[in-house]
């Protein structure tokens, strides 16, 4: 074992994860800065434990500009009672708290993308230290992990819950059962285009049941998307046997992202005009968007075409797009 593996995490919890009852506290990470020599990053955490049952780890704010998860989890932390729990629920509504407080995808402290920082480092940047705490302390406690995402300020999604195709088919099967229980309008068999360093990957490599979401975007949450998150998290707890009550079943449409042809990237910067809206059916070869050069008038726009039949599942959100940005995602 390396010296890094032996080094303790600098993060300390003000809650006892083994104590029975409800506790609200913080994950405190020392952070010396110009305005506070002995300052700290204080990440809110709730742990609710009672009886015998699995541990469910719930997180939002992995990216700081995605709000359905934090809304659902701040609400759950105040409303879920210990007497209604059989097992343990760990709630971290804003995992990358510096990014959440700044309303940015990545941390304003170190520009760290939490979902590309695993397994983290106890002697690294602030984001790496938080990732290391989840990797070595919180994930080992968990049986089931739900990590909320949405499109943030740069993408907009059909609202879906997702799990990944895995080599371990029993682990995969359980993941998709939790996706179905979540009850989003759409359910996704997910393909990741960049899985290295992801929280998802860290949890799955430990054998945990891991599910995630994309519940909208545009840097805000709607009444509908927040309601999907709130209902879904309770359905997950009920399916796990941790919360009592009947699952609120909702109709869902299953989608597949079978390969890299799902993703459409823009090779030019410019003004994006979408030819189809989220949820619309498309055929292979259909124009999805036109990218207008904005340096001068009279230029022919670049046409972005679908590489498969399917439905438009995600799209770039702001009007202006850069070369290399993901413009759209097609799912089948």
NORWOQUI-V414292 format. One record per residue. PHI is phi in whole degrees, -180 to 180 (* if undefined). PSI is psi in whole degrees, -180 to 180 (999 if undefined). OMEGA is omega as a letter, one per 20 degrees, with the letter a starting at -180 (none if undefined). Layout:
BEGIN
PHI:PSI:OMEGA  PHI:PSI:OMEGA
END
This chain:
BEGIN
*:135:a  -78:166:r  -60:-35:r  -61:-43:a  -66:-30:a  -84:-19:a  -71:129:a  -71:156:r  -69:141:r  -76:-10:r  -80:135:r  -125:145:a  -100:139:r  -90:4:r  -114:158:r  -104:112:a  -69:-13:a  -101:-5:a  -80:143:r  -79:141:r  114:-168:r  -107:133:r  -134:138:r  -121:126:a  -159:-144:a  -142:153:r  -98:113:a  -102:122:r  -115:114:r  -58:135:a  -148:101:r  -80:127:a  -144:176:a  -59:-39:a  -95:2:r  -161:99:a  -60:-36:r  -116:49:a  -83:179:a  -148:151:r  -92:123:a  -110:108:a  -101:114:a  -61:140:r  -146:145:r  -127:138:r  -129:132:a  -127:120:a  -134:136:r  -167:136:r  65:-159:a  -114:133:r  170:180:a  -73:169:r  -105:128:r  -112:123:r  -102:121:a  -116:129:a  -138:146:r  -134:176:r  65:22:r  -56:-41:r  -110:134:a  -75:-10:a  -108:27:r  -122:122:a  -114:-15:a  -62:-43:r  -61:-54:r  -56:-40:r  -61:-50:a  -64:-38:a  -83:-35:r  -63:-38:r  -68:-45:a  -62:-40:a  -61:-31:a  -91:-18:a  -108:-25:a  -76:126:a  -102:145:a  -59:-36:a  -67:-16:r  -98:9:a  -114:139:r  -124:92:a  130:-138:a  -146:139:r  -123:124:r  -111:124:a  -120:120:r  -124:94:a  -67:-27:a  -136:83:a  -59:-51:r  -96:77:a  -60:-40:r  -59:-40:r  -68:-42:r  -60:-45:a  -66:-29:a  -91:-4:a  60:39:a  -125:156:r  -64:-45:a  -110:166:a  -68:133:r  -72:-14:a  -78:-50:a  -131:7:a  62:22:a  -74:130:r  -91:108:a  -55:-37:a  -84:13:r  -132:19:a  -113:3:a  -84:145:j  -82:2:r  81:180:r  -146:133:r  -71:-17:r  -115:22:a  -97:-152:r  -73:174:r  -56:-46:a  -64:-42:r  -64:-36:r  -67:-40:r  -65:-45:r  -60:-42:r  -61:-38:r  -66:-42:r  -64:-43:a  -62:-46:a  -102:-15:a  -117:-54:a  -81:-47:a  -60:-41:r  -62:-22:r  -78:-21:a  -92:150:r  -104:-38:a  -129:137:a  -127:128:r  -120:118:r  -117:115:a  -80:136:r  -138:161:r  -147:-169:a  -79:-9:a  61:-154:a  -80:-10:a  -118:-2:r  -140:158:r  -134:135:a  -122:151:q  -61:143:a  -73:113:r  -138:155:r  -107:148:a  -144:154:r  -138:167:a  -101:152:r  -69:128:a  -128:158:r  -68:-37:r  -80:101:a  -71:-27:r  -70:-44:r  -62:-43:r  -61:-46:a  -59:-45:r  -65:-38:r  -60:-46:a  -70:-28:r  -66:-39:r  -69:-36:r  -60:-46:r  -63:-40:r  -65:-37:a  -53:-45:r  80:37:r  -74:161:r  -57:-30:r  -129:149:r  -127:133:a  -119:132:r  -89:106:b  -92:139:r  -113:128:r  -97:137:r  -91:-12:a  -152:80:a  -88:-10:a  -68:130:r  82:5:a  -82:148:r  -58:-42:r  -52:-52:a  -63:-42:r  -59:-45:a  -68:-44:a  -67:-36:r  -67:-21:r  -86:-2:a  85:12:a  -77:151:r  -78:120:a  -125:128:r  -131:157:a  -144:179:a  -140:162:q  -135:114:a  -121:32:r  132:-141:r  161:-158:a  77:13:r  73:26:r  -154:172:r  -122:146:r  -101:168:r  -59:-39:a  -68:-47:a  -68:-36:r  -66:-39:r  -65:-38:r  -61:-43:a  -65:-45:a  -64:-47:r  -65:-42:a  -63:-42:a  -67:-36:r  -69:-37:r  -62:-39:r  -64:-45:r  -64:-37:r  -70:-42:r  -64:-34:r  -74:-13:a  81:10:a  -86:-33:r  -114:149:r  -86:165:r  109:169:a  -91:137:r  -63:133:r  -84:89:a  -65:136:r  -130:146:r  -65:139:r  -137:148:r  -107:122:a  -79:137:r  -126:154:r  -125:141:r  -114:89:a  -76:-28:a  -163:-176:a  -66:-15:r  -67:-11:r  -64:-28:a  -98:135:r  -118:117:a  -108:145:r  -86:133:r  -95:0:r  -137:154:r  -88:153:r  161:-160:a  -97:123:a  -92:126:r  -116:116:a  -86:137:a  -91:-15:r  -136:159:r  -108:164:r  -54:134:r  90:-11:r  -74:144:r  -76:141:r  -133:157:r  -111:156:r  -56:129:a  96:-14:r  -65:145:r  -73:123:r  -93:-42:a  -154:157:r  -117:134:a  -109:110:a  -88:127:r  -62:139:a  -113:5:a  -77:-24:r  -160:160:r  -81:165:r  85:1:a  -86:147:r  -78:131:r  -72:152:r  -78:129:r  -96:127:r  -101:123:a  -115:150:r  -71:140:r  -97:6:r  -160:165:r  -77:146:r  167:-151:r  -129:150:r  -72:115:a  -104:-29:r  -149:154:r  -148:154:r  -63:140:a  -94:-57:a  -65:162:a  -68:-32:a  -96:140:a  -128:149:r  -104:157:r  -61:132:a  95:-12:r  -72:146:r  -72:119:a  -90:-34:a  -161:158:r  -130:131:r  -109:131:r  -119:157:a  -106:999:none
END
